[in-house]
Amino acid sequence: MKQNTTSTERIKEYVINNAAGTNNFQIDESTLLFEEGLFDSMGFMALIAFLQEEYNIQANDDELVVENFESINAIVTYVNKKLSA
């Protein structure tokens, strides 16, 4: 993880750089990523791979639910739970 960068900033940076159609789209921490069409199933798998590499966490099958990944806030909460486990 980059030094001096919070999880929220790093995850938001990833989403902005990798989500579909974010060029003219205002995104914040509560934007519903899937409802807005910013991620599809392939984008979701890439997001999971990024989180695993960036934070050295392993997602369990039962954790791969929309509630954990629907927004930047939800992703940060999920990552923090994994890191504190």
C-alpha positions, 0 to 999 in steps of 0.5 A: 500500500502506498505510504500516506494514502488512506484505504478510502483514497487508494480504493477510490483511486482504483475505482476511478482508474478502472471503472467503466465510464468514469471520465464524465461521472462524479463518483464519491464514497457512497456511489453505488458502483454496480447500480451505476454500471461502473463495474461488471462481473469482470470488473468485480473480479479485477477489484477482488484481485486488487484488494487481495494484492493491495491489502494481502487479504483473501476473500471467502466465497460467502463474502462475495456479496453486493453489500460488501462491494456496492460502494467505496464506503462498503469496500473500505468497511469490508477491507477494515474487517478483514484486516482486523480479523 
